[in-house]
Structures are given as C-alpha cells and as structure tokens.
Amino acid sequence: VSGGWQLNGTAVLNTAASPANLQLTAATGQQAGSAFYPTAVPGVGISAAFDAYIGSGSGGDGLTFTLANASVTRPTALGVNGGGLGFSGIAGIAVALDTHTDAVNPSNNFVGVANGPFAGSTQELNYLVTNSSIPALRGTVHHFVVTTSSTGIAVTMDGTPVLNYATTSLP
C-alpha cells in the first residue's frame, strides 16, 4: 500500500489494521473503490504480489487487478460497481477475483481475465479465460502474484498457478 497510490470512490488506507492495508469497499452494497499507481508503467514485465480478502456472506462480487491503458485512463478512474467489479468502463485488461454467478460467469468462485464489459451490459464483465477450480475466495486471505510478459499474463494463488492468458497486446 505504499508508493503514493491514488485512491478513488470508497477506497481507503486502513492504518488501524496490522499490517496496514487497502480497503476498496466496506461490507455494504453498491460501492466501488479503486487504487491507481499515478505513474504510467509498461504493461509488459510487471510482477505484482498482493494479498486479497473478500468478506464472507453475500457482499461484494469481487475485485480486479487492472492493467489500465494510461493513454485514456486517468489515475482518478472508477469503474462500475456490482458485476463490473470496479473495472467495467476502464480501458485495459484485468485479472478478476469473482464470487458471484450469473449468465456470463462460470461459477460463484473463480479467477478470470476480462477485457471490459460484456456486450450490452456495464454490470457484467467479458471474460477471456476463467478458472473455477480454485479454493474459496470468500473469508480467507489469499496471496496472488500477477506476472506479465511479452506473451501474456500468468496468475498464481497461494503459490499455485491458476491462470495463464496468452496475449501480445497489453496496455
């Protein structure tokens, strides 16, 4: 959470927690929060490690680690809440941790790569690849590493590879 991140919407730095952490939304509905690194970096060659916690119950749908297109997305960007996971409406590509099922989601517990909203809906993401064979996202802290290369995106969860997406066009 260090490094001068730009916090938007409901996102806050929770310094009362040990260690301090970023809270994108509170445990209430219809919220969206985002945190952007304010300096553009190349989309290829990133290795980002973070711990994610999605509360138990029927709260938020999930969250995304977004690789935004800095030529059109400002650090103050805030995507659509709900099924948009705070990403819908932002130009780029995102690794999503999703805990809600509907017509376009494979299950109520999956990791996926999305490239924007599903055609005709800002509330649903267009998933390019997903993996539902993962441990439960809700109620447990999980460690994720997202790595980008000239050939795509790789995601590990608690040290186990869970997703690979081949692409040569990263923002």
N, C-alpha and C positions, 0 to 999 in steps of 0.2 A: 504493500500500500504506500510505500514511499516513492518519491520521484515527481511530485508536483502534478498528480493526476487532476484532470478537470472533472468534477462531479456534477451531475445533472439530475433533474427530476427529484426522486426520493432518495437518491444515493447519499450516504453519509459515511464518514470515517468514524467507526466505533472505537474510541480510545479507551473506554471503560473495560473493554474485553482484554484478556491476556492470552495471546498477543493481540495487539490492535488489529482490527480487520475492517474490510469494506463491506457495508450492508447496502445492497442495491435497493431492496424494498423491505418494508416492515411486513408483519404477518397479517395484512389486511388486503382486500381485493382492489382491483382496478388501479394498480400502481405500475410505474415504470421508472427505473433508475439506470443511469449509465455512468461509466468512468472511462474517459479517453486520455491516453497519453498525448499531451498537447503538441509534441514534436513529431512530424511525419517520419516514419522509418520504412525501409523497403519491405515488401510483403514476403520476400524470399530470404531465408536464413534466420528466421525467428525461432527461438526456443523459449517458450513461456511456461512457467510452472506456477500452479496456483492450487489452493485448497478450496473446495466448494461445499457448501452446506445448503440443502433445500429442506426447510422445516417439514415436519410430519403433518398429517391432516390433508385438507383439500385446498390449501392456499395456492400460492403462485404456481404457474405452469412450468417454470424452469428459468434458465438463463442462457446467455450466449457469450462466447469469447469471440469478439468480432474483429475481423481484419477489414477495416473501412477504407474505401477509396478516398484518400486525403485530398484529391483534386476537387471533389464535390462534397465531401462530408467535413463539417467543422467539428472541433472538439466539444461543442455545446450540443451535439446531436442527441436526440432522444427518440427511439423508435416506438412503435405501437405496443401497448401492453397486452396482456392475455396471451393468446396463441402466437402473437407477433414476437413474444419473448424479448421485447425491447430492441429487436433488430429490424423488424419489418419497417420499411421506409428509409433505411440507411443503405447507401450504395456500398457493396462489398460482398464478402463471404463470411460465414460464421460457423463455428463449432457450437452446437446446441446441446444442452442437457435438458431433456424434456420429460415431464411427469404427467402429461395429460394426453388422453387418447381421443381421437375424433376421426372424421372421414379420411383425413390425409396423413395422420400419424399412425405408425405401425403398432404402437402399444402405449401404455401409460408409464413407461420407464425405458428410455433409450437415449443414445448419443447419436447425433447426426451432423451432417454438413448441409447448410442451407445457403441459397444464393439470393434470397429475397422472399417476397410474399408469393403464395400460391395464386395462380391466375384468378382474378375476380374476388380476392379476399385479402384484406390487410391483416386479418386476425389469424391467418394460418400461414406457416412458412412452407416454401417449396424445398423439400429435402432431396438432395442429390444422392445421398447414401446414408443409411442408418444401421445401427446395431442395437437390438433389443436384448441380446444375451449378455447382460451386464448385471452386477449387483445392484440392489435397490439404491436409487439416488436419494430418496427421502430419508431424513432422520439420521444420517451418518455423514461425517466429514470424509470426503474422498480427495485424493491428490491426483491432479491432472497435469499432463505435460502435452502441450501442443507444439509441434515442430513443423516448420515449413521448409520446403526445398524447391529446387527448380522443377521437380517432378510432382509435387503435391503436398498434402497435409497428412501428418500422422498424429494420432492421439493415443496416449496411454492413460489408464485409470488405475491408480494404486500400483503402478509398475507393470501392468499387463497391457499389451497392445489391444485396443478395442476398435480402432477405426483407421483406415487408410483411404484417402481420396486422391486419385490421380488427376492433376491439372497442371497446366503450364501457364495459366493466367491468374496470378494472384495480384490483388491490388497493391 
